[in-house]
């Protein structure tokens, strides 16, 4: 979860099954998008998965979320 002054502005659901990491849901409130909060949250999750020994991350992207697909290429590659 991403908070700014006690206000929830971002959320991510991730997991690690012992073989690969998963990012299933990710959202940033529209009023706080394009400010780096999403990247910071994604970086934190990626670092945590790495600490757990996770060798790779699968990213689940729903149809219609092209903007996130473009951002994910710059974050995770």
N, CA, C and O atoms as CSV, one atom per row, in Angstrom:
chain,resi,resn,atom,element,x,y,z
A,1,UNK,N,N,0.834,-1.171,0.000
A,1,UNK,CA,C,0.000,0.000,0.000
A,1,UNK,C,C,0.881,1.237,0.000
A,1,UNK,O,O,1.955,1.251,0.601
A,2,UNK,N,N,0.423,2.255,-0.669
A,2,UNK,CA,C,1.138,3.522,-0.694
A,2,UNK,C,C,0.290,4.605,-0.052
A,2,UNK,O,O,-0.830,4.874,-0.487
A,3,UNK,N,N,0.830,5.216,0.975
A,3,UNK,CA,C,0.117,6.265,1.704
A,3,UNK,C,C,0.854,7.586,1.585
A,3,UNK,O,O,2.083,7.618,1.526
A,4,UNK,N,N,0.101,8.671,1.550
A,4,UNK,CA,C,0.642,10.020,1.601
A,4,UNK,C,C,-0.176,10.774,2.634
A,4,UNK,O,O,-1.363,11.036,2.438
A,5,UNK,N,N,0.478,11.119,3.737
A,5,UNK,CA,C,-0.209,11.814,4.839
A,5,UNK,C,C,-1.490,11.079,5.250
A,5,UNK,O,O,-2.563,11.681,5.302
A,6,UNK,N,N,-1.379,9.811,5.536
A,6,UNK,CA,C,-2.489,8.965,5.994
A,6,UNK,C,C,-3.573,8.724,4.944
A,6,UNK,O,O,-4.626,8.174,5.265
A,7,UNK,N,N,-3.332,9.123,3.706
A,7,UNK,CA,C,-4.304,8.893,2.639
A,7,UNK,C,C,-3.763,7.801,1.718
A,7,UNK,O,O,-2.638,7.891,1.226
A,8,UNK,N,N,-4.575,6.772,1.494
A,8,UNK,CA,C,-4.194,5.692,0.591
A,8,UNK,C,C,-4.218,6.228,-0.838
A,8,UNK,O,O,-5.259,6.671,-1.323
A,9,UNK,N,N,-3.057,6.185,-1.514
A,9,UNK,CA,C,-2.988,6.697,-2.879
A,9,UNK,C,C,-2.591,5.624,-3.891
A,9,UNK,O,O,-2.737,5.826,-5.097
A,10,UNK,N,N,-2.090,4.482,-3.409
A,10,UNK,CA,C,-1.659,3.428,-4.329
A,10,UNK,C,C,-1.785,2.068,-3.657
A,10,UNK,O,O,-1.739,1.949,-2.432
A,11,UNK,N,N,-1.945,1.050,-4.491
A,11,UNK,CA,C,-2.099,-0.305,-3.972
A,11,UNK,C,C,-1.478,-1.294,-4.953
A,11,UNK,O,O,-1.509,-1.100,-6.168
A,12,UNK,N,N,-0.919,-2.352,-4.391
A,12,UNK,CA,C,-0.336,-3.402,-5.221
A,12,UNK,C,C,-0.550,-4.742,-4.515
A,12,UNK,O,O,-0.444,-4.829,-3.291
A,13,UNK,N,N,-0.848,-5.767,-5.279
A,13,UNK,CA,C,-0.941,-7.122,-4.739
A,13,UNK,C,C,0.116,-7.952,-5.453
A,13,UNK,O,O,0.098,-8.086,-6.676
A,14,UNK,N,N,1.028,-8.501,-4.678
A,14,UNK,CA,C,2.128,-9.288,-5.232
A,14,UNK,C,C,2.329,-10.526,-4.378
A,14,UNK,O,O,1.889,-10.584,-3.230
A,15,UNK,N,N,2.992,-11.508,-4.949
A,15,UNK,CA,C,3.273,-12.728,-4.205
A,15,UNK,C,C,4.474,-13.447,-4.774
A,15,UNK,O,O,4.992,-13.099,-5.836
A,16,UNK,N,N,4.903,-14.457,-4.043
A,16,UNK,CA,C,6.034,-15.279,-4.459
A,16,UNK,C,C,5.713,-16.716,-4.104
A,16,UNK,O,O,5.471,-17.028,-2.938
A,17,UNK,N,N,5.707,-17.596,-5.095
A,17,UNK,CA,C,5.336,-18.992,-4.872
A,17,UNK,C,C,6.538,-19.921,-4.720
A,17,UNK,O,O,6.383,-21.142,-4.717
A,18,UNK,N,N,7.727,-19.351,-4.595
A,18,UNK,CA,C,8.931,-20.151,-4.471
A,18,UNK,C,C,9.645,-20.371,-5.796
A,18,UNK,O,O,10.803,-20.788,-5.824
A,19,UNK,N,N,8.951,-20.089,-6.894
A,19,UNK,CA,C,9.539,-20.232,-8.227
A,19,UNK,C,C,9.592,-18.902,-8.967
A,19,UNK,O,O,10.556,-18.611,-9.675
A,20,UNK,N,N,8.553,-18.107,-8.796
A,20,UNK,CA,C,8.478,-16.817,-9.477
A,20,UNK,C,C,7.607,-15.873,-8.666
A,20,UNK,O,O,6.754,-16.294,-7.884
A,21,UNK,N,N,7.845,-14.595,-8.874
A,21,UNK,CA,C,7.013,-13.583,-8.237
A,21,UNK,C,C,5.849,-13.228,-9.150
A,21,UNK,O,O,5.906,-13.415,-10.365
A,22,UNK,N,N,4.807,-12.718,-8.543
A,22,UNK,CA,C,3.615,-12.316,-9.281
A,22,UNK,C,C,3.198,-10.922,-8.855
A,22,UNK,O,O,3.197,-10.598,-7.668
A,23,UNK,N,N,2.849,-10.112,-9.815
A,23,UNK,CA,C,2.186,-8.841,-9.544
A,23,UNK,C,C,0.849,-8.933,-10.257
A,23,UNK,O,O,0.776,-8.950,-11.486
A,24,UNK,N,N,-0.208,-8.992,-9.455
A,24,UNK,CA,C,-1.544,-9.220,-10.000
A,24,UNK,C,C,-2.376,-7.950,-10.122
A,24,UNK,O,O,-3.109,-7.784,-11.096
A,25,UNK,N,N,-2.273,-7.072,-9.166
A,25,UNK,CA,C,-3.053,-5.835,-9.179
A,25,UNK,C,C,-2.153,-4.682,-8.787
A,25,UNK,O,O,-1.306,-4.808,-7.903
A,26,UNK,N,N,-2.347,-3.557,-9.454
A,26,UNK,CA,C,-1.541,-2.374,-9.185
A,26,UNK,C,C,-2.366,-1.160,-9.578
A,26,UNK,O,O,-2.903,-1.105,-10.684
A,27,UNK,N,N,-2.471,-0.198,-8.690
A,27,UNK,CA,C,-3.259,0.997,-8.993
A,27,UNK,C,C,-2.704,2.195,-8.244
A,27,UNK,O,O,-2.215,2.078,-7.120
A,28,UNK,N,N,-2.790,3.344,-8.888
A,28,UNK,CA,C,-2.457,4.621,-8.266
A,28,UNK,C,C,-3.653,5.536,-8.502
A,28,UNK,O,O,-4.146,5.645,-9.625
A,29,UNK,N,N,-4.115,6.192,-7.444
A,29,UNK,CA,C,-5.243,7.110,-7.560
A,29,UNK,C,C,-4.949,8.123,-8.671
A,29,UNK,O,O,-3.836,8.645,-8.746
A,30,UNK,N,N,-5.928,8.407,-9.531
A,30,UNK,CA,C,-5.690,9.323,-10.651
A,30,UNK,C,C,-5.098,10.679,-10.255
A,30,UNK,O,O,-4.308,11.246,-11.010
A,31,UNK,N,N,-5.464,11.199,-9.097
A,31,UNK,CA,C,-4.928,12.497,-8.662
A,31,UNK,C,C,-3.438,12.447,-8.356
A,31,UNK,O,O,-2.795,13.491,-8.240
A,32,UNK,N,N,-2.880,11.241,-8.223
A,32,UNK,CA,C,-1.477,11.100,-7.828
A,32,UNK,C,C,-0.635,10.381,-8.887
A,32,UNK,O,O,0.520,10.039,-8.634
A,33,UNK,N,N,-1.204,10.155,-10.056
A,33,UNK,CA,C,-0.455,9.502,-11.126
A,33,UNK,C,C,0.563,10.460,-11.740
A,33,UNK,O,O,0.419,11.679,-11.651
A,34,UNK,N,N,1.581,9.896,-12.357
A,34,UNK,CA,C,2.655,10.646,-13.037
A,34,UNK,C,C,3.481,11.495,-12.078
A,34,UNK,O,O,4.030,12.524,-12.469
A,35,UNK,N,N,3.568,11.065,-10.828
A,35,UNK,CA,C,4.383,11.766,-9.830
A,35,UNK,C,C,5.471,10.870,-9.244
A,35,UNK,O,O,6.201,11.284,-8.343
A,36,UNK,N,N,5.578,9.646,-9.753
A,36,UNK,CA,C,6.613,8.737,-9.282
A,36,UNK,C,C,6.196,7.830,-8.138
A,36,UNK,O,O,6.984,6.987,-7.710
A,37,UNK,N,N,4.969,7.980,-7.629
A,37,UNK,CA,C,4.522,7.141,-6.515
A,37,UNK,C,C,4.393,5.679,-6.938
A,37,UNK,O,O,4.764,4.776,-6.186
A,38,UNK,N,N,3.874,5.450,-8.124
A,38,UNK,CA,C,3.734,4.080,-8.610
A,38,UNK,C,C,5.075,3.399,-8.801
A,38,UNK,O,O,5.242,2.235,-8.440
A,39,UNK,N,N,6.021,4.114,-9.361
A,39,UNK,CA,C,7.356,3.548,-9.552
A,39,UNK,C,C,8.001,3.231,-8.217
A,39,UNK,O,O,8.639,2.189,-8.066
A,40,UNK,N,N,7.840,4.115,-7.249
A,40,UNK,CA,C,8.404,3.873,-5.918
A,40,UNK,C,C,7.797,2.617,-5.294
A,40,UNK,O,O,8.515,1.800,-4.717
A,41,UNK,N,N,6.494,2.464,-5.407
A,41,UNK,CA,C,5.826,1.286,-4.857
A,41,UNK,C,C,6.287,0.021,-5.586
A,41,UNK,O,O,6.566,-0.997,-4.951
A,42,UNK,N,N,6.365,0.085,-6.913
A,42,UNK,CA,C,6.819,-1.070,-7.687
A,42,UNK,C,C,8.264,-1.421,-7.331
A,42,UNK,O,O,8.594,-2.599,-7.198
A,43,UNK,N,N,9.124,-0.422,-7.175
A,43,UNK,CA,C,10.519,-0.672,-6.778
A,43,UNK,C,C,10.588,-1.373,-5.424
A,43,UNK,O,O,11.379,-2.298,-5.241
A,44,UNK,N,N,9.763,-0.934,-4.477
A,44,UNK,CA,C,9.749,-1.552,-3.147
A,44,UNK,C,C,9.335,-3.024,-3.224
A,44,UNK,O,O,9.936,-3.875,-2.569
A,45,UNK,N,N,8.318,-3.317,-4.016
A,45,UNK,CA,C,7.862,-4.703,-4.162
A,45,UNK,C,C,8.932,-5.542,-4.859
A,45,UNK,O,O,9.210,-6.668,-4.448
A,46,UNK,N,N,9.525,-4.993,-5.904
A,46,UNK,CA,C,10.577,-5.719,-6.617
A,46,UNK,C,C,11.748,-6.027,-5.680
A,46,UNK,O,O,12.280,-7.137,-5.706
A,47,UNK,N,N,12.149,-5.068,-4.862
A,47,UNK,CA,C,13.241,-5.293,-3.907
A,47,UNK,C,C,12.882,-6.350,-2.876
A,47,UNK,O,O,13.720,-7.182,-2.528
A,48,UNK,N,N,11.652,-6.329,-2.383
A,48,UNK,CA,C,11.214,-7.327,-1.406
A,48,UNK,C,C,11.231,-8.726,-2.018
A,48,UNK,O,O,11.682,-9.679,-1.383
A,49,UNK,N,N,10.742,-8.846,-3.242
A,49,UNK,CA,C,10.764,-10.146,-3.916
A,49,UNK,C,C,12.202,-10.626,-4.110
A,49,UNK,O,O,12.495,-11.809,-3.939
A,50,UNK,N,N,13.079,-9.718,-4.460
A,50,UNK,CA,C,14.491,-10.075,-4.634
A,50,UNK,C,C,15.080,-10.575,-3.311
A,50,UNK,O,O,15.829,-11.552,-3.296
A,51,UNK,N,N,14.745,-9.907,-2.199
A,51,UNK,CA,C,15.212,-10.339,-0.870
A,51,UNK,C,C,14.755,-11.759,-0.549
A,51,UNK,O,O,15.458,-12.499,0.139
A,52,UNK,N,N,13.595,-12.135,-1.040
A,52,UNK,CA,C,13.050,-13.473,-0.804
A,52,UNK,C,C,13.673,-14.529,-1.716
A,52,UNK,O,O,13.358,-15.714,-1.600
A,53,UNK,N,N,14.552,-14.105,-2.617
A,53,UNK,CA,C,15.196,-15.037,-3.531
A,53,UNK,C,C,14.458,-15.229,-4.843
A,53,UNK,O,O,14.743,-16.169,-5.586
A,54,UNK,N,N,13.532,-14.364,-5.126
A,54,UNK,CA,C,12.725,-14.471,-6.337
A,54,UNK,C,C,13.578,-14.180,-7.578
A,54,UNK,O,O,14.151,-13.097,-7.691
A,55,UNK,N,N,13.667,-15.149,-8.516
A,55,UNK,CA,C,14.511,-14.957,-9.696
A,55,UNK,C,C,13.834,-14.211,-10.848
A,55,UNK,O,O,14.514,-13.671,-11.720
A,56,UNK,N,N,12.494,-14.179,-10.854
A,56,UNK,CA,C,11.783,-13.499,-11.938
A,56,UNK,C,C,10.395,-13.104,-11.461
A,56,UNK,O,O,9.867,-13.661,-10.499
A,57,UNK,N,N,9.817,-12.132,-12.153
A,57,UNK,CA,C,8.495,-11.622,-11.788
A,57,UNK,C,C,7.582,-11.708,-13.002
A,57,UNK,O,O,7.933,-11.253,-14.090
A,58,UNK,N,N,6.411,-12.295,-12.803
A,58,UNK,CA,C,5.371,-12.297,-13.829
A,58,UNK,C,C,4.415,-11.156,-13.524
A,58,UNK,O,O,3.965,-10.990,-12.390
A,59,UNK,N,N,4.118,-10.387,-14.532
A,59,UNK,CA,C,3.249,-9.230,-14.391
A,59,UNK,C,C,1.941,-9.521,-15.110
A,59,UNK,O,O,1.940,-9.774,-16.315
A,60,UNK,N,N,0.838,-9.488,-14.391
A,60,UNK,CA,C,-0.480,-9.737,-14.965
A,60,UNK,C,C,-1.085,-8.397,-15.371
A,60,UNK,O,O,-1.291,-7.526,-14.525
A,61,UNK,N,N,-1.371,-8.227,-16.661
A,61,UNK,CA,C,-1.917,-6.965,-17.163
A,61,UNK,C,C,-3.250,-7.246,-17.842
A,61,UNK,O,O,-3.347,-8.096,-18.727
A,62,UNK,N,N,-4.267,-6.521,-17.414
A,62,UNK,CA,C,-5.593,-6.688,-18.008
A,62,UNK,C,C,-5.671,-5.969,-19.350
A,62,UNK,O,O,-4.995,-4.968,-19.589
A,63,UNK,N,N,-6.507,-6.509,-20.203
A,63,UNK,CA,C,-6.761,-5.864,-21.481
A,63,UNK,C,C,-7.266,-4.442,-21.228
A,63,UNK,O,O,-8.097,-4.223,-20.347
A,64,UNK,N,N,-6.775,-3.504,-21.983
A,64,UNK,CA,C,-7.215,-2.124,-21.828
A,64,UNK,C,C,-6.317,-1.281,-20.943
A,64,UNK,O,O,-6.599,-0.103,-20.728
A,65,UNK,N,N,-5.252,-1.854,-20.429
A,65,UNK,CA,C,-4.344,-1.087,-19.568
A,65,UNK,C,C,-3.024,-0.839,-20.298
A,65,UNK,O,O,-1.947,-1.136,-19.781
A,66,UNK,N,N,-3.128,-0.299,-21.490
A,66,UNK,CA,C,-1.961,-0.065,-22.335
A,66,UNK,C,C,-0.971,0.884,-21.664
A,66,UNK,O,O,0.238,0.677,-21.766
A,67,UNK,N,N,-1.454,1.911,-20.985
A,67,UNK,CA,C,-0.545,2.857,-20.324
A,67,UNK,C,C,0.350,2.130,-19.328
A,67,UNK,O,O,1.551,2.394,-19.264
A,68,UNK,N,N,-0.224,1.219,-18.554
A,68,UNK,CA,C,0.578,0.477,-17.589
A,68,UNK,C,C,1.582,-0.430,-18.286
A,68,UNK,O,O,2.711,-0.581,-17.821
A,69,UNK,N,N,1.182,-1.026,-19.386
A,69,UNK,CA,C,2.100,-1.886,-20.136
A,69,UNK,C,C,3.319,-1.087,-20.587
A,69,UNK,O,O,4.447,-1.573,-20.492
A,70,UNK,N,N,3.106,0.113,-21.069
A,70,UNK,CA,C,4.218,0.969,-21.498
A,70,UNK,C,C,5.105,1.316,-20.308
A,70,UNK,O,O,6.329,1.232,-20.412
A,71,UNK,N,N,4.512,1.704,-19.179
A,71,UNK,CA,C,5.296,2.034,-17.982
A,71,UNK,C,C,6.071,0.829,-17.479
A,71,UNK,O,O,7.227,0.953,-17.074
A,72,UNK,N,N,5.440,-0.335,-17.502
A,72,UNK,CA,C,6.102,-1.525,-16.966
A,72,UNK,C,C,7.354,-1.869,-17.752
A,72,UNK,O,O,8.307,-2.401,-17.183
A,73,UNK,N,N,7.376,-1.581,-19.031
A,73,UNK,CA,C,8.568,-1.850,-19.834
A,73,UNK,C,C,9.741,-0.993,-19.378
A,73,UNK,O,O,10.885,-1.444,-19.428
A,74,UNK,N,N,9.484,0.221,-18.938
A,74,UNK,CA,C,10.578,1.078,-18.469
A,74,UNK,C,C,10.987,0.719,-17.051
A,74,UNK,O,O,12.140,0.940,-16.680
A,75,UNK,N,N,10.083,0.173,-16.246
A,75,UNK,CA,C,10.382,-0.139,-14.848
A,75,UNK,C,C,11.101,-1.464,-14.683
A,75,UNK,O,O,12.069,-1.554,-13.928
A,76,UNK,N,N,10.645,-2.486,-15.372
A,76,UNK,CA,C,11.067,-3.846,-15.060
A,76,UNK,C,C,12.093,-4.437,-16.016
A,76,UNK,O,O,12.571,-5.547,-15.780
A,77,UNK,N,N,12.438,-3.754,-17.055
A,77,UNK,CA,C,13.391,-4.316,-18.021
A,77,UNK,C,C,14.806,-3.825,-17.769
A,77,UNK,O,O,15.729,-4.202,-18.492
